[in-house]
C-alpha cells in the first residue's frame, strides 16, 4: 500500500505547522519520494535531529507504507 505525496505532506505539516514542505515522487510509483522541509523548529538542531523530527511526524510509516524517502531539511533564512 503506497502513500500519496499529499498524505506525506499532511503528516509533516501536522507535526511542523510552520514548515514549508515540498514532496516529489522520484520514480512515479508512489513508493520513492524526496522531501524538502524548511522549518524554524529545526533551529539549533543537528541534521540528524532535524530528520528525526520529520520521521517521527510520519508515525512509523517508513519502511512500511512509505518505502523510501530522500530527505533534506533546512532552517529558514
C-alpha positions as CSV (number, residue, x, y, z in Angstrom):
1,X,0.0,0.0,0.0
2,X,1.7,3.2,-1.3
3,X,1.4,6.6,0.2
4,X,0.3,9.7,-1.8
5,X,2.6,12.8,-1.7
6,X,-0.3,14.8,-0.3
7,X,-0.5,12.4,2.6
8,X,3.2,12.6,3.4
9,X,3.0,16.4,3.2
10,X,-0.1,16.5,5.5
11,X,1.6,14.3,8.2
12,X,4.7,16.6,8.2
13,X,2.6,19.8,8.3
14,X,0.6,18.4,11.2
15,X,3.7,17.9,13.3
16,X,5.5,21.0,12.0
17,X,2.7,23.5,11.1
18,X,5.2,26.3,10.3
19,X,7.1,24.2,7.8
20,X,7.5,24.7,4.1
21,X,7.2,21.2,2.6
22,X,8.0,20.1,-0.9
23,X,7.4,16.4,-1.9
24,X,8.5,14.9,-5.2
25,X,7.7,11.3,-6.4
26,X,11.1,10.2,-7.6
27,X,10.1,7.0,-9.5
28,X,6.4,7.7,-10.3
29,X,5.5,4.6,-8.3
30,X,4.1,6.2,-5.1
31,X,6.9,4.4,-3.2
32,X,10.0,6.6,-3.6
33,X,9.8,10.2,-2.6
34,X,12.1,13.2,-2.0
35,X,11.0,15.6,0.7
36,X,12.5,19.1,1.3
37,X,11.3,20.5,4.7
38,X,12.2,24.0,5.9
39,X,11.1,24.9,9.4
40,X,12.1,27.3,12.2
41,X,11.7,24.3,14.5
42,X,15.0,23.0,13.2
43,X,17.0,26.0,14.5
44,X,19.9,24.8,16.7
45,X,19.3,21.1,15.9
46,X,21.8,18.8,14.2
47,X,20.8,17.5,10.7
48,X,20.2,14.1,12.4
49,X,17.8,15.6,14.9
50,X,16.0,17.5,12.2
51,X,15.5,14.3,10.2
52,X,14.3,12.5,13.3
53,X,11.6,15.2,13.8
54,X,10.4,14.5,10.2
55,X,10.5,10.7,10.6
56,X,8.5,11.0,13.9
57,X,5.9,13.0,12.0
58,X,5.5,10.1,9.6
59,X,4.4,7.9,12.6
60,X,6.4,4.8,11.8
61,X,5.3,4.6,8.1
62,X,8.9,4.5,6.9
63,X,9.7,1.0,5.6
64,X,6.0,0.2,5.5
65,X,3.5,2.3,3.6
66,X,6.4,4.6,2.7
67,X,9.3,2.6,1.2
68,X,11.9,5.3,0.6
69,X,12.3,9.0,1.4
70,X,15.2,11.1,0.3
71,X,15.0,13.8,3.0
72,X,16.6,17.2,3.1
73,X,15.9,19.7,5.9
74,X,16.8,23.4,6.5
75,X,16.2,26.3,8.7
76,X,14.6,29.4,7.0
77,X,17.0,32.2,6.1
